[in-house]
Structures are given as C-alpha cells and as structure tokens.
Amino acid sequence: MVTLPLVGGCQCGGLRYEITQPPLMVYNCHCTNCQTIGGGAFSTPVTVLESTFAFTAGQPKTFEWTSDAGNRRFGWFCGDCGIRIAHGQSPTVGILSVRGGTLDDTTWLEPVGDIWTRSAQPWVTFSGERLQAEQQPADYGPFVERFQRQGRFGSS
C-alpha cells in the first residue's frame, strides 16, 4: 500500500509539496503541450483534488497557455530549476494534474490509460490493457474506476 501524504518537489529542492488524499487517477498524456512542456513523448499526470495539494516549501512561478482542447491552463514551476510541478485549469475546476516524475516515490505509478493518442509519437506503442482516447475524454469516469481497482491506496 502507498502511504499518505505523497510528497515531492523540483530538481533543485526549492519547491516541495504534499498531497494528503489518494489521487483520482494516473494516465499518460500524449498532447503536444505535454510533449513540449516535458521535452518528451508524453507526460504521466497524477490527477488530484486541488484542495488536497499544498506547497510546503518555496513559491512557484506560474505560466498560462491554451491547451490542445482549447481550455485555458496554468502551470506551476520552479523559478530556479524550471521543473514543472502541476497544471490546472483557469478558472479552476478544483482538479490538478501533478507531474508524476516530481514525486519522491514513483514506484507505485502505473498509468491506467493514454489520452491524446492521435498526437502520440509514431514510435509509441499502446498496451491493449490500458484505456485509450484519441483526444481529451469527455468522461474520465472509466479512468478513475480503473485506477481505484488498482487498490494502491486501500479502500479509497
């Protein structure tokens, strides 16, 4: 079982955070924004309720952009090392996408699906066991249910 709080931070240690309740889901995002932000083929967001996330050290810088889905988004990052910590929607909808690789313990991360597969790099292959969406899903319910079935946080 994974224990709470989940803790993490940026590369230089200037920003630290904690998450006090289990995530809603973990998936891979192949949108062009995530590819650009992370400098890789996809990102692995850990989706949490914004009310369960708090910075415990440092103050993040904020950057805003328009997502591939047309939503206005913001990202929190370290002003010293540049590492992106989390994204949210403007105005807020109460949900954050925390960059999975910023957690101190990433051993439990197992994505339940892949979104924005239509913009995935051509060499990326998808597991038939994971959920897939060509773009942003209208309903994340199946992703949440699949993540809960992993049972990493007990009866959460």
PEHUBEL-V633515 format. One record per residue. N is the residue number from 1. RES is the residue in one small letter. SS is DSSP state (alpha for helix, beta for strand, coil for the rest). BURIAL is 1 if it has 9 or more other C-alpha atoms within 8 Angstrom, else 0. Layout:
BEGIN
n->[N & N]
res->[RES & RES]
ss->[SS & SS]
burial->[BURIAL & BURIAL]
END
This chain:
BEGIN
n->[1 & 2 & 3 & 4 & 5 & 6 & 7 & 8 & 9 & 10 & 11 & 12 & 13 & 14 & 15 & 16 & 17 & 18 & 19 & 20 & 21 & 22 & 23 & 24 & 25 & 26 & 27 & 28 & 29 & 30 & 31 & 32 & 33 & 34 & 35 & 36 & 37 & 38 & 39 & 40 & 41 & 42 & 43 & 44 & 45 & 46 & 47 & 48 & 49 & 50 & 51 & 52 & 53 & 54 & 55 & 56 & 57 & 58 & 59 & 60 & 61 & 62 & 63 & 64 & 65 & 66 & 67 & 68 & 69 & 70 & 71 & 72 & 73 & 74 & 75 & 76 & 77 & 78 & 79 & 80 & 81 & 82 & 83 & 84 & 85 & 86 & 87 & 88 & 89 & 90 & 91 & 92 & 93 & 94 & 95 & 96 & 97 & 98 & 99 & 100 & 101 & 102 & 103 & 104 & 105 & 106 & 107 & 108 & 109 & 110 & 111 & 112 & 113 & 114 & 115 & 116 & 117 & 118 & 119 & 120 & 121 & 122 & 123 & 124 & 125 & 126 & 127 & 128 & 129 & 130 & 131 & 132 & 133 & 134 & 135 & 136 & 137 & 138 & 139 & 140 & 141 & 142 & 143 & 144 & 145 & 146 & 147 & 148 & 149 & 150 & 151 & 152 & 153 & 154 & 155 & 156]
res->[m & v & t & l & p & l & v & g & g & c & q & c & g & g & l & r & y & e & i & t & q & p & p & l & m & v & y & n & c & h & c & t & n & c & q & t & i & g & g & g & a & f & s & t & p & v & t & v & l & e & s & t & f & a & f & t & a & g & q & p & k & t & f & e & w & t & s & d & a & g & n & r & r & f & g & w & f & c & g & d & c & g & i & r & i & a & h & g & q & s & p & t & v & g & i & l & s & v & r & g & g & t & l & d & d & t & t & w & l & e & p & v & g & d & i & w & t & r & s & a & q & p & w & v & t & f & s & g & e & r & l & q & a & e & q & q & p & a & d & y & g & p & f & v & e & r & f & q & r & q & g & r & f & g & s & s]
ss->[coil & coil & coil & coil & coil & beta & beta & beta & beta & coil & coil & coil & coil & coil & coil & beta & beta & beta & beta & coil & coil & coil & coil & coil & beta & beta & beta & beta & beta & coil & coil & alpha & alpha & alpha & alpha & alpha & alpha & alpha & coil & coil & coil & coil & beta & beta & beta & beta & beta & beta & beta & alpha & alpha & alpha & beta & beta & beta & beta & beta & coil & coil & coil & beta & beta & beta & beta & beta & beta & coil & coil & coil & coil & coil & beta & beta & beta & beta & beta & beta & coil & coil & coil & coil & coil & coil & beta & beta & beta & beta & beta & beta & coil & coil & coil & coil & coil & beta & beta & beta & beta & beta & alpha & alpha & alpha & beta & coil & coil & coil & coil & coil & coil & coil & coil & coil & beta & beta & beta & coil & alpha & alpha & alpha & coil & coil & coil & coil & coil & coil & coil & coil & coil & coil & coil & beta & beta & coil & coil & coil & coil & coil & coil & coil & coil & alpha & alpha & alpha & alpha & alpha & alpha & alpha & alpha & alpha & alpha & coil & coil & coil & coil & coil & coil]
burial->[0 & 0 & 0 & 0 & 0 & 1 & 1 & 1 & 1 & 1 & 0 & 0 & 0 & 1 & 1 & 1 & 1 & 1 & 1 & 1 & 0 & 1 & 1 & 1 & 1 & 1 & 1 & 1 & 1 & 1 & 1 & 0 & 0 & 1 & 1 & 0 & 0 & 1 & 0 & 0 & 1 & 1 & 1 & 1 & 1 & 1 & 1 & 1 & 1 & 0 & 0 & 1 & 1 & 0 & 1 & 0 & 0 & 0 & 0 & 1 & 0 & 0 & 0 & 0 & 0 & 1 & 1 & 0 & 0 & 0 & 1 & 1 & 1 & 1 & 1 & 1 & 1 & 1 & 0 & 0 & 0 & 0 & 0 & 1 & 1 & 1 & 1 & 1 & 1 & 1 & 0 & 0 & 0 & 0 & 1 & 1 & 1 & 1 & 1 & 1 & 0 & 1 & 1 & 1 & 0 & 0 & 0 & 0 & 0 & 0 & 1 & 1 & 1 & 1 & 1 & 1 & 1 & 0 & 1 & 1 & 0 & 0 & 0 & 0 & 0 & 0 & 0 & 0 & 0 & 1 & 1 & 0 & 1 & 1 & 1 & 0 & 0 & 0 & 0 & 0 & 0 & 0 & 1 & 1 & 0 & 1 & 1 & 1 & 0 & 0 & 1 & 0 & 1 & 0 & 0 & 0]
END
